[in-house]
Amino acid sequence: MKRKKAALYDPYLNTLGGGEKHILSLLKVLEDNGIETNIFWDDNLCSEIKNYLGMKFDKINFLPNIFKKKGLFKKIGVLKNFDYFFYVPDGSYFFSSAKKNFIFAMVPKKNLYPIGPLSRLKAFNYKIISNSSFTQKKLSDWDIDSELIYPFIDQRLIDLKLSCLKKENIILSVGRFFSHLHSKRQDLMIKTFQRLKTKDRRLADFRLILAGGLKKEDEDYFNNLKKVIGDDRQIVLKPNIDLDNLYDLYARSRFYWHFAGYGIDDRKNPELVEHLGISPIEAMASGNVVFCYKAGGPKEIVVDQKNGFLFENEEQLLNAMVLCLTDDNAVSKITNQAKRLACADFSYNNFKKKVEEVVL
């Protein structure tokens, strides 16, 4: 019997962020089902995918990127050889001759999706997969139906026993260092931390650690962060940290901050807030108390004062942190509830089952 084949085209693949890990995970499930996996990309990114995302395929083929050039019949001729085709949209659409076709929606920006008559015609045989409830709801507002497939978190984080963790006075935040689109707002976190530790002496011995990927084109933003920090030794930047050290940070940190989308109205500009927020979920699994700005994906996952905290301004954030510093019972209930959510809803088994249900 001829082996089935799947292919992916993601014009943002070299970003290697959470969205890329999510879509590549779909391919990994297909590989685990005996399906050959391929990516249209001119460079082989296997080592980067392994080092930055912690993912290893048995074999994944990198094919010439036919989407860099115009040519309708070229694309149709190549894609007819595939049983499954996945596309992360940049706003342009094309007819696909693959047997099953999927659009992976990870950014709720209207002009990325088939809204007009021509793009809808081109995408008539595509099924859309949303990365979060927030993205799915936004697509629904634009009369676009989609299937929701949440990502999964590493089993190593799920296996952590909260009672065995030795927590330190660390506020952690994880996210790529960049200033555009849905920026993680490390600049604002630094300034907020510097103010809050002067407002409440109980925060005086905390450290703020900001970890995440850093690309060459974002070095100016990163250097500006260092200028804002100045000689404050309680704030530490950790660019391009490897997974083992990142997971160690999760295990040792007491609090987790997520400022993406701060000050943005997610009804007017959904593309500028956090679309999903996998790092807060990883923090939940690791016994951190999570504090997220109330916008986008995190407000679909975090239930305020139940499994974490949602805030809209600095005063609310400080009040929530003071509560956690003065009420150990509340912290225990919140972290245990958060752990249950992360383990129940974001396991690989759940993810694999959903992918097989929607795709195969």
C-alpha positions as CSV (number, residue, x, y, z in Angstrom):
1,M,0.0,0.0,0.0
2,K,1.4,3.4,-1.0
3,R,2.4,5.6,1.9
4,K,0.4,8.7,2.4
5,K,2.1,12.1,2.2
6,A,1.5,15.4,4.0
7,A,3.0,18.8,3.3
8,L,3.2,22.2,5.0
9,Y,3.7,25.7,3.8
10,D,4.2,28.3,6.5
11,P,5.7,31.6,5.2
12,Y,6.7,32.5,8.8
13,L,8.4,29.2,9.5
14,N,11.8,30.7,10.4
15,T,10.2,32.6,13.3
16,L,10.1,29.3,15.2
17,G,7.7,30.6,17.8
18,G,4.8,29.0,19.5
19,G,2.6,29.0,16.4
20,E,5.3,27.2,14.4
21,K,5.6,24.6,17.2
22,H,1.8,24.1,17.1
23,I,1.5,23.5,13.3
24,L,4.6,21.3,13.3
25,S,3.1,19.3,16.1
26,L,0.2,18.5,13.8
27,L,2.7,17.1,11.3
28,K,4.3,15.1,14.0
29,V,1.0,13.4,14.8
30,L,0.7,12.5,11.1
31,E,4.2,11.1,11.2
32,D,3.3,9.0,14.2
33,N,0.4,7.6,12.1
34,G,2.9,6.5,9.4
35,I,2.4,9.5,7.1
36,E,5.4,11.0,5.2
37,T,5.9,14.7,6.3
38,N,7.2,17.4,4.0
39,I,7.8,21.2,4.3
40,F,8.0,23.6,1.4
41,W,11.1,25.6,2.5
42,D,14.4,26.1,0.7
43,D,16.6,25.5,3.8
44,N,16.7,22.5,6.1
45,L,15.6,23.6,9.5
46,C,15.7,20.3,11.3
47,S,18.4,21.3,13.8
48,E,16.7,24.6,14.5
49,I,13.4,22.9,15.1
50,K,15.1,20.5,17.5
51,N,17.2,23.1,19.4
52,Y,14.6,25.9,19.7
53,L,11.3,23.9,19.8
54,G,12.5,20.6,21.3
55,M,10.9,18.7,18.5
56,K,12.4,15.8,16.6
57,F,11.0,14.1,13.6
58,D,12.0,10.6,12.5
59,K,12.4,12.1,9.0
60,I,11.0,15.3,7.5
61,N,11.7,16.4,4.0
62,F,12.4,20.0,3.0
63,L,11.2,20.6,-0.6
64,P,11.9,23.6,-2.9
65,N,9.6,26.4,-2.0
66,I,7.2,26.6,-4.9
67,F,5.2,29.4,-3.2
68,K,8.0,32.0,-3.6
69,K,7.2,32.2,-7.3
70,K,4.1,32.8,-9.3
71,G,2.7,29.9,-11.2
72,L,-0.8,28.5,-10.6
73,F,-0.3,25.3,-12.7
74,K,3.1,24.6,-11.0
75,K,1.4,24.6,-7.5
76,I,-1.5,22.5,-8.7
77,G,0.8,20.0,-10.3
78,V,3.0,19.6,-7.2
79,L,0.2,19.6,-4.6
80,K,-1.8,16.8,-6.3
81,N,0.8,14.4,-5.0
82,F,-0.2,15.0,-1.4
83,D,-2.9,13.5,0.7
84,Y,-2.8,16.4,3.2
85,F,-1.7,20.0,2.8
86,F,-1.5,22.6,5.5
87,Y,-1.2,26.3,4.9
88,V,-0.4,29.1,7.3
89,P,-2.0,32.1,5.5
90,D,-0.3,35.5,4.7
91,G,-3.4,36.8,3.0
92,S,-2.8,35.2,-0.4
93,Y,-4.8,32.2,-1.6
94,F,-4.4,29.6,-4.3
95,F,-6.2,26.5,-5.5
96,S,-4.9,23.3,-4.0
97,S,-5.1,19.9,-5.7
98,A,-4.2,18.0,-2.5
99,K,-6.8,15.5,-1.3
100,K,-7.4,17.3,2.1
101,N,-6.5,20.9,2.7
102,F,-6.2,22.9,5.9
103,I,-5.7,26.5,6.8
104,F,-4.0,27.0,10.2
105,A,-5.3,30.1,11.8
106,M,-3.0,31.4,14.5
107,V,-3.5,35.2,14.1
108,P,-7.0,36.7,14.3
109,K,-6.4,39.3,11.6
110,K,-9.3,39.6,9.2
111,N,-7.4,40.3,6.0
112,L,-5.4,37.0,6.4
113,Y,-8.5,34.9,5.7
114,P,-10.8,34.1,2.8
115,I,-13.3,36.9,3.1
116,G,-13.8,38.1,-0.5
117,P,-15.5,36.1,-3.3
118,L,-12.3,35.2,-5.1
119,S,-10.4,34.1,-2.0
120,R,-13.4,32.1,-0.9
121,L,-13.5,30.4,-4.2
122,K,-9.8,29.5,-4.0
123,A,-10.2,28.2,-0.5
124,F,-13.4,26.2,-1.2
125,N,-11.8,22.9,-0.4
126,Y,-9.9,24.0,2.7
127,K,-10.9,23.3,6.3
128,I,-9.8,25.9,8.8
129,I,-8.1,25.0,12.1
130,S,-8.0,27.6,14.9
131,N,-5.2,27.6,17.5
132,S,-7.4,29.0,20.3
133,S,-10.9,29.7,21.4
134,F,-10.2,33.4,21.0
135,T,-9.1,33.0,17.4
136,Q,-12.0,30.7,16.7
137,K,-14.5,33.3,18.0
138,K,-13.0,36.1,16.0
139,L,-13.2,34.0,12.8
140,S,-16.8,33.2,13.6
141,D,-17.5,37.0,13.8
142,W,-16.3,37.1,10.2
143,D,-18.6,34.2,9.2
144,I,-15.7,31.7,9.0
145,D,-16.2,28.3,10.6
146,S,-13.2,26.5,12.1
147,E,-12.2,23.5,14.2
148,L,-10.4,24.3,17.4
149,I,-7.2,22.3,18.2
150,Y,-5.3,23.6,21.2
151,P,-1.6,22.8,21.4
152,F,-0.1,20.5,24.1
153,I,2.6,21.1,26.6
154,D,5.6,19.0,27.3
155,Q,5.1,15.9,29.3
156,R,8.0,16.9,31.5
157,L,6.0,19.8,32.8
158,I,2.9,17.7,33.3
159,D,4.9,15.2,35.3
160,L,6.2,17.9,37.7
161,K,5.0,17.3,41.3
162,L,4.1,20.6,42.9
163,S,4.9,19.3,46.4
164,C,8.5,18.6,45.3
165,L,9.3,22.0,43.8
166,K,11.5,24.4,45.6
167,K,10.2,27.8,44.7
168,E,12.3,31.0,44.8
169,N,11.3,34.7,44.7
170,I,11.3,34.9,40.9
171,I,8.8,36.5,38.6
172,L,9.2,34.8,35.3
173,S,8.0,35.8,31.8
174,V,8.6,33.8,28.6
175,G,8.2,35.2,25.1
176,R,10.1,36.2,22.1
177,F,11.9,39.6,22.3
178,F,10.2,41.8,19.7
179,S,8.3,45.1,19.6
180,H,5.8,44.6,16.8
181,L,2.4,43.0,16.4
182,H,1.5,41.1,19.6
183,S,4.6,42.1,21.5
184,K,5.1,40.4,24.9
185,R,5.8,44.0,26.3
186,Q,9.0,43.2,28.2
187,D,9.6,46.9,28.3
188,L,6.4,47.5,30.3
189,M,7.2,44.6,32.6
190,I,10.6,46.1,33.5
191,K,9.1,49.5,34.3
192,T,6.2,47.9,36.3
193,F,8.5,45.7,38.3
194,Q,10.7,48.7,39.2
195,R,7.7,50.6,40.4
196,L,6.0,47.8,42.3
197,K,9.1,46.8,44.3
198,T,9.2,50.4,45.7
199,K,5.5,50.3,46.5
200,D,5.5,47.1,48.6
201,R,8.6,46.0,50.5
202,R,7.6,42.3,50.2
203,L,8.6,42.5,46.5
204,A,12.0,44.0,47.3
205,D,13.8,40.7,47.2
206,F,12.1,39.3,44.1
207,R,13.9,39.0,40.7
208,L,12.3,39.5,37.4
209,I,13.6,37.1,34.8
210,L,12.6,37.6,31.1
211,A,13.4,34.6,28.8
212,G,12.7,34.1,25.2
213,G,13.9,33.9,21.6
214,L,15.9,36.7,20.1
215,K,16.5,37.3,16.4
216,K,19.0,39.6,14.8
217,E,16.4,41.9,13.5
218,D,15.1,42.5,17.0
219,E,18.4,43.3,18.6
220,D,17.7,47.1,18.8
221,Y,14.6,46.4,20.9
222,F,16.6,44.0,23.1
223,N,19.4,46.6,23.6
224,N,16.8,49.2,24.5
225,L,15.5,46.8,27.2
226,K,19.0,46.7,28.7
227,K,19.1,50.5,28.8
228,V,15.8,50.6,30.7
229,I,17.1,48.0,33.2
230,G,20.2,50.1,33.8
231,D,22.2,48.8,36.8
232,D,19.2,47.0,38.3
233,R,20.6,43.6,39.2
234,Q,17.2,42.2,40.1
235,I,16.2,42.1,36.4
236,V,17.7,39.4,34.2
237,L,17.4,38.9,30.5
238,K,17.9,35.4,29.1
239,P,17.7,35.4,25.3
240,N,17.7,32.1,23.3
241,I,17.7,30.0,26.4
242,D,17.6,26.2,25.8
243,L,14.6,24.1,26.9
244,D,16.3,22.4,29.9
245,N,17.2,25.7,31.4
246,L,13.8,27.2,30.6
247,Y,12.0,24.3,32.3
248,D,14.3,24.7,35.3
249,L,13.2,28.4,35.5
250,Y,9.6,27.4,35.4
251,A,10.1,24.9,38.2
252,R,11.9,27.5,40.4
253,S,9.7,30.6,39.7
254,R,7.0,31.6,42.1
255,F,5.0,34.0,39.9
256,Y,4.5,34.3,36.1
257,W,3.7,37.6,34.3
258,H,2.1,37.9,30.8
259,F,1.7,41.4,29.6
260,A,1.0,40.8,25.8
261,G,-1.8,43.0,24.6
262,Y,-1.5,45.5,27.5
263,G,-3.7,48.5,26.8
264,I,-5.2,47.1,23.6
265,D,-8.9,46.6,23.0
266,D,-9.1,43.0,21.7
267,R,-12.4,43.7,20.1
268,K,-11.0,46.4,17.8
269,N,-7.4,45.0,17.3
270,P,-7.5,41.2,18.0
271,E,-4.2,40.7,16.1
272,L,-2.3,42.9,18.6
273,V,-3.1,40.9,21.7
274,E,-2.1,37.4,22.8
275,H,-3.8,34.9,20.4
276,L,-3.3,31.9,22.6
277,G,-0.7,32.1,25.4
278,I,1.0,28.7,25.7
279,S,3.7,29.9,28.1
280,P,1.2,30.8,30.8
281,I,-0.1,27.3,30.5
282,E,3.4,25.9,30.9
283,A,3.8,28.1,33.9
284,M,0.5,26.7,35.4
285,A,1.8,23.2,35.0
286,S,5.0,24.2,36.8
287,G,3.3,25.6,39.9
288,N,3.6,29.3,39.1
289,V,0.8,31.7,40.1
290,V,-0.1,33.2,36.7
291,F,-0.9,36.9,36.2
292,C,-2.2,37.7,32.7
293,Y,-3.4,40.9,31.1
294,K,-7.1,40.5,30.5
295,A,-7.2,40.3,26.7
296,G,-7.1,37.7,24.0
297,G,-6.3,34.0,24.5
298,P,-5.4,34.1,28.2
299,K,-8.8,35.4,29.3
300,E,-10.3,32.3,27.7
301,I,-8.1,30.1,29.9
302,V,-7.4,31.9,33.1
303,V,-10.3,32.1,35.5
304,D,-9.6,35.1,37.8
305,Q,-8.8,34.1,41.4
306,K,-9.5,30.4,40.6
307,N,-6.5,29.2,38.6
308,G,-4.7,32.5,38.2
309,F,-5.3,36.2,38.0
310,L,-6.4,38.6,35.2
311,F,-5.6,42.3,35.5
312,E,-6.3,45.4,33.6
313,N,-4.0,47.9,35.3
314,E,-1.0,48.0,37.6
315,E,-3.1,48.5,40.8
316,Q,-5.0,45.2,40.1
317,L,-1.7,43.4,39.5
318,L,-0.2,44.6,42.7
319,N,-3.3,43.8,44.8
320,A,-3.3,40.2,43.4
321,M,0.4,39.7,44.1
322,V,0.0,41.0,47.7
323,L,-2.9,38.5,48.2
324,C,-0.5,35.7,47.1
325,L,2.2,37.0,49.4
326,T,-0.1,37.0,52.4
327,D,-2.4,34.0,51.9
328,D,-0.7,30.6,51.4
329,N,-4.0,28.8,51.3
330,A,-5.2,30.8,48.4
331,V,-2.0,30.2,46.5
332,S,-2.2,26.5,47.1
333,K,-5.8,26.3,45.8
334,I,-4.9,28.4,42.7
335,T,-1.8,26.5,41.8
336,N,-3.5,23.1,42.2
337,Q,-6.4,24.2,40.1
338,A,-4.1,25.5,37.5
339,K,-2.1,22.3,37.5
340,R,-5.3,20.3,36.9
341,L,-6.3,22.4,34.0
342,A,-2.9,22.2,32.3
343,C,-2.8,18.4,32.7
344,A,-6.4,17.8,31.7
345,D,-6.7,20.0,28.7
346,F,-3.2,20.3,27.3
347,S,-1.8,16.8,27.2
348,Y,-0.3,15.2,24.1
349,N,-2.9,12.5,24.2
350,N,-5.7,15.0,24.0
351,F,-4.0,16.9,21.2
352,K,-3.3,13.7,19.2
353,K,-6.9,12.5,19.5
354,K,-8.2,15.9,18.3
355,V,-5.8,16.0,15.3
356,E,-6.7,12.5,14.3
357,E,-10.4,13.4,14.6
358,V,-10.2,16.6,12.5
359,V,-7.5,15.7,10.0
360,L,-7.4,11.9,9.3
